[in-house]
Amino acid sequence: MSDIQDKIFEVAPAKVNLYLHIQGRRPDGMHLLDSLIVFADQGDMISVSPSKDVLIDRCGPMADGLPPIKEDLVYYATNLLSEVARARVGAKISLKKNLPIAGGIGGGSADAAATIRALLKLWKIRLTPSELLTISQKLGTDTAVCLRSRPTRVTGIGENLAETSAMAPLFAVLVNPGCILTT
């Protein structure tokens, strides 16, 4: 089998909030949200293939701005999934970073979610929705919706997900201002 046949590819699409309402704040400081989220047809690309150890490489036009590997959500997602699934296997993970960092479009969360989806296939692991929600909550509030990558209404702190019915196509232009945006 060739190297390309051993690889599993997952797209990590940009997340777009069509609306985002802050409904309040919990005592722990987390914001209560109400948002309708859709996903663009552009994003980062994750590929995974068998390996004895966990190896992560990163490339792409936005890769220079990524944090050190051990601070990257792809690294955290890999370790959390391995821990929860009690998997003691490795993977060669490649991230092609096309989305801007800190651009408010969920790039890191989408990368973590795509990594989880790909590793579930590679490692032949099945987790319950509850187990996946637990993992995603440890990675950030956007990760749960990014695991689905489908139009979804999100409430709570990101843990309440209600998939929406079919939506009309949305044609939009996303502009990268070239600077970090706090969201």
Long-range contacts (C-beta under 8 A, 24 or more apart in sequence): 3-49, 6-49, 6-50, 7-47, 7-48, 7-49, 8-47, 8-48, 8-49, 8-118, 8-121, 8-122, 9-45, 9-46, 9-47, 9-118, 10-45, 10-46, 10-47, 10-48, 10-114, 10-115, 10-117, 10-118, 11-43, 11-44, 11-45, 11-46, 11-114, 11-149, 12-43, 12-44, 12-45, 12-46, 12-99, 12-107, 12-110, 12-111, 12-113, 12-114, 12-146, 13-39, 13-40, 13-41, 13-42, 13-43, 13-110, 13-149, 14-39, 14-40, 14-42, 14-43, 14-99, 14-105, 14-106, 14-107, 14-110, 14-174, 15-39, 15-40, 15-105, 15-106, 15-109, 15-110, 15-142, 15-145, 15-146, 16-40, 16-105, 16-172, 16-174, 18-170, 23-155, 26-157, 30-141, 30-157, 31-157, 32-155, 32-156, 32-157, 33-141, 33-154, 33-155, 33-156, 33-157, 33-158, 34-153, 34-154, 34-155, 35-153, 35-154, 35-155, 36-151, 36-152, 36-153, 36-154, 36-164, 37-145, 37-151, 37-152, 37-153, 37-154, 38-151, 38-167, 38-170, 39-149, 39-150, 39-151, 40-105, 40-172, 40-174, 42-98, 42-99, 42-174, 43-98, 43-99, 43-107, 43-110, 44-95, 44-96, 44-97, 44-98, 44-99, 44-107, 44-110, 44-111, 44-114, 45-94, 45-95, 45-96, 45-98, 46-74, 46-93, 46-94, 46-95, 46-96, 46-111, 46-114, 46-115, 46-118, 47-93, 47-94, 47-118, 48-91, 48-92, 48-93, 48-94, 48-115, 48-118, 48-119, 48-121, 48-122, 49-91, 49-92, 49-122, 50-89, 50-90, 50-91, 50-92, 50-122, 51-90, 51-91, 51-92, 52-90, 53-90, 54-78, 54-79, 54-82, 54-90, 54-91, 54-93, 55-90, 55-91, 55-92, 55-93, 56-93, 56-94, 56-95, 57-92, 57-93, 57-94, 57-95, 58-94, 58-95, 58-96, 58-97, 59-94, 59-95, 59-96, 59-97, 60-95, 60-96, 60-97, 60-98, 61-97, 61-98, 62-97, 62-98, 62-99, 62-100, 62-101, 62-107, 63-95, 63-96, 63-97, 65-100, 65-101, 65-102, 66-95, 66-97, 66-101, 72-108, 72-111, 73-108, 73-109, 73-111, 73-112, 73-139, 73-140, 73-143, 74-111, 74-112, 74-115, 76-112, 76-138, 76-139, 77-111, 77-112, 77-113, 77-115, 77-116, 77-119, 77-135, 77-139, 77-143, 78-115, 78-119, 80-135, 80-138, 80-139, 81-115, 81-116, 81-119, 81-120, 81-123, 81-125, 81-135, 84-127, 84-131, 84-134, 84-135, 85-123, 85-125, 85-127, 87-123, 87-125, 89-123, 91-119, 91-122, 91-123, 93-118, 93-119, 100-176, 100-178, 101-180, 102-180, 102-181, 102-182, 102-183, 103-176, 103-181, 104-181, 104-183, 105-174, 106-142, 106-146, 108-140, 109-139, 109-140, 109-142, 109-143, 109-146, 110-142, 110-146, 110-149, 112-136, 112-139, 112-140, 112-143, 112-146, 113-143, 113-146, 113-147, 113-149, 114-146, 116-147, 117-147, 133-159
